[in-house]
Amino acid sequence: MSRPLCAVLALLGALSGCGLHSGGQIADTVRPGSVGAGRPLSGARLTVASKQDTEQRILGQITGLVLKAAGATVRDHTGISGSIGARQSMLSGAADAMYDYTGTAWITYLGHTRPITDPHAQWRAVRDQDARNGLAWLPMARLNNTYAFAVNRDNAARYKLRTLSDVAALARRSPSALTICADNEFAVRDDGLPGVLRAYGVSVPKSRIMTMDAGLIYTQIAAGSPCLIGDVYATDGRIEADRLTVLTDDRHFFPDYNAAPVVYGATLRRYPQLAGLLGPVTARLTTEEARRLGAEVDVEGKDPREVARSWLIDQGFLRR
């Protein structure tokens, strides 16, 4: 995506309440553990960003607490509405670091229509191409927050749904049985609902597609109404908590969405220590860990910063 277009989108986002939220400094007192010893970022003033969903908020707080432990003064701009708003905060240098996803970058930001099937090859391609935009992608995590569709277990059994090809067959066999809930962004993204319906040859009337906030979809699927299936994030802890069945993407439409730290290029040149601070943390982030941490927020009601702090301490990255 071009810089002028990003700037226009960011302006439109700001006018509609999208974009950077005002945020204060991370004031928590944190002590270095296995990262941050010697406080190599003393004197640095850095801003961390994230998107609005739970996993992103947790990753943003993890980033901020690590940088704080290393001695930086850290401003919290987590919770930006939408991927484009968060992306623009990085492109403009308004934010210095955030975790983002390789699939989102390759398809949505960089404008490609087909994913690269090998996740490491996709990360390398994103890293190399985005370097021209002034952004540095550090090594990626095993955490793969790909899109998926889910259905409650009763409906999975009733309609014999195991794969997205089964959904396509149901749409042909019994069109009135298929209703879809989609979050507002997924409903319009090329790597979202329009693309997956094309890939599987499914035609669904607009009246049978309901758009809503992403968090509502889990409860609607669990209830089986008003939607039979809906889009979910593969790492979301509510999948297990709500006893949902994830449908296999048997045509491999969705790209891998491996999380990786993205750093504003000028910031990384000034503080190359960032790579060494975030590298060990990223290496511990897995799909299973993300699902567990997300459940602590979405199911147990904990604060994302507290979840992030506890995880960093449990992993030995920070000390109590």
N, C-alpha and C positions, 0 to 999 in steps of 0.2 A: 504494500500500500504506500502511496506517495506521501511525502511530508505535507504538501498542501492539503491533500484530502484529510489526512489525520488531524491537521490543525482545524479544518472546518468542522469535522465531526466532534472534536474536543470542545469547540466553541458552542456548537449546538447542544452538546451534553451539558455544558456549564449553564446554559440558559434554561435548561429543563430540569436542573437539579442533579445532572450527571456530572462525573468528573471528580476532581480531587475534593475530598472533604477536609474541613479544617481539623487539624489534629494537634495535640500537644506533644511535649517530649515524653519519652519513656523514662519515668522517674524511679523505676524500681532499682533497688540496691541488689546487684548481682555480682557474684564472685566467680572469677575464671576457674574452670576445672581443667579438662584436657585441651580446651581451646581458650585463647585469650590471655594466656600467661604472659606477664611482662607488659600487658596493656599496650599492644602495638599500635592501637588507633587513638592514643591519647591526643587530644587537641582536634580530632576530626569531628566535623558536624555533618551528619548523614541523615538522609530521609529514606525510610523504608515504605514500600507500597504493597498493596494486595488488592485483589478483586473482592467482591462482596460476600461470596459464599463461605461456608464454614471452614472448609479445608484451606482456602486461601487466607482466611484470617489467622488460622493457626500457623501456617507457614510464614506469614508476615510477622507474627509475634516471635516465632523462633528466630527469624533473621534479626529482628530488632534487639532481642535479648542477647544474642551472641555478639553483636556489634557493641552493645552497651558494656558487656563484660570485658570486651577488649579495649575499653577506654573511650569510646566515641560518645558524643552527645547525639542522641538519636531522636528524630522527629517521626511520629507515627502518622502515616497517611494510609493506613490499611482501610479496607472497606470501600474502595472505589467502585462505583456502579458500572458494570459492563466491562468486557474485555478491551474495547477500543479506548475507553477512558483511562484504564490502567496502562495500556500500551502508550498512549500519548504522554502520560506522566513520565515514562521512561525515555521516550524519544526526545522530549523537550529538556530533559535534565532536571525536571521538577522533583523527580525521585531518583535515588541513587541505586537502589537494589530492590528486587522482588523475585519471587519464584513464579515462573510461567511454564507453559506446557508446549512441548515440541510440535504436537499436532495442531494446536491453535496457531502457532507461529507460521507453520508451513502452509496451512490452508487459508486461514483467515487474514493474517497480517501480510504474508508474502505473496498471496494470490495464486497458489498452485491448486490444481483441481484434483490431483491424485496423490494419495499419501505414498511415502516410501516405506515399504513393508518391513525392512530391517530397522529396528528402533535406533540403533547406534548410527546407522547411515543417515537416518532422518535428522538426528541431533547434529551430526557433523554438517549436513547441508544447511540447516538453520543457522548454526554457528557461523559458517562461512559467509552466507548471504547477508545475515543481519549485521555482520561486522561493518558492512558498507553503510549501514544506518547508524553507526556509532554505538552499537550495543555489543556487549561481550557475554556470550553464553558459557557459563562454567559447566564442568561435567555434570551429567544428568543423574537422577536418582532411579532406582528400580521402581519407585512409585509410578504407576501408570493409571491415571485417572481418566480412562477413556469413557466416552459415552456408551450407554447401553439402554436397552428397553427391558422393563420388568412388568410382571403380572402377579397377582396374588395366587397362592398355591391352589386354591379351589378352582379358580378360572383356568389356570394352567392345565389342571386335570380335566376339567369339563370340556375344554376346546382342544385338548391334546397339543398344547403349545410348548415346544422346547427350543425352537429356533425362529429366526425372523422369516425364514422360508415358510414355516408353519403359519405365521401371521399372514403372509401373502396368500397362501392357500385358503385361509379362512375368509379373507377379503373377497376372494372370487366365489367361494362356496356359499357364504352367508354374509353379504355386505353389511347388513344391519347390525351384526354382532360386534363389528369393530368400531370402537371409539378410542381416540388417542388424546392424552393430555401431554402438552409440550410446554416447556418454559419459554418465556418470551424471546430469549436470544436464540435458543435451539430451533425455534419455529421458523426462523428466517435464514439461518446460516447454511452455506453450501455444504459444510460437513455435518449438518444437522438434519432436520426432518425432510426438507425438500429433496436433498440428495439421497437419503436412504430410501425414501419412497420410490424414487426413480430407479435406484439400483436394484430394488426387489420387484419392480413392476407393479406397485400397489397404487391404486387410485382411491382416494378417500375424499368424500365431499367436505367442503369447508365446515359445514354444519356439524360434522362429526369429529372435528378437531378443536379442542379447547385449549387456549393458552392461559397460563397463570404463572404465579411466582413458583420458582423451582421447589421451594420447601413444601408447598402444598401438594405437589404431585404424589409424594410418598403416601400421604394419608388417603388421597383419592384412589390410588391403585389398591391400597390395602382394603379399602371399603368396597372395591369393585364397581364403584359408581362415582362420578359420571363417566369414568373412562375405564376401558378394559386394560389398556397398556399405557405406559408413559415413559418418558426418558428419565434416566437416572445417571448418577455418576458412579462408576464402578467401585470407587473407594468409600462410598457413603455408608456410615454405620447403621443408617436406618433400614438398609436392605435386609440385614439379619434381624434387627429389632422388630420390623414389621412383617417378617416371614414372607418376603417377596422372592419370586423366582426370576433370575436374570436370564433373558433369552439369548441364545448363542447367535452371534453375528456370523452365520455360516458362509456368507459371501465376502467376509472381511472388508466391509465397507469402511468402518471407522478406523482412522489412523491411531497409532499409539500416541498417548498424551503423557509422555514422561515429564515429570517436574524437574526443573533445573533452575539454579540461580541465574538471573540476568542482571548485569551490572552496567550502569552508564559508562561508556568507554573512557571518558576523561577521568571519572572517579577511580576506575581500576588502575589507570596509569599513575594516578597520584597515590593510591593506596593499594599496591599490588598484594598486600597482606590479606586482602579480602578473599582471595582464592584459597589460601591456606586455612583461613578461619571457617569458611563455609563448606569446603570439600569434605571433611570428615563427617559433618552433620548430614550432608546430602547422601553420603554413602550408607547411612543408617535408615534412610526413609524408604519404606517399602509400601506396597499396596495394602498389605495387612495392617501395618502400623497406622497408616492414614485412616483406614476404616475404624480402627479401635479409638484413635484420638478423636475422630469426628463424632463417634457415638457418645463420647464423654460430654461433648457440647450439645449435640442435638437430642440425645436421649436422656442423659443425666442432668442436663441443664447447667453445666460448668462454664466458666468464663474462658474464652479462647486463650487469653494470656496466661491464666493459671494452668491450663492444660499444657501449653507450650513450655512454661517454666518447669513443671513437674517432669515432663518428658526429657528435657535437657539435663535436669539433675539426675534422673534415673539412668540416663545414658552416660553420665560422668562428664558431660561437656561443661556443666556449671556445678558449683558447690553450694550447699545450703549456707 
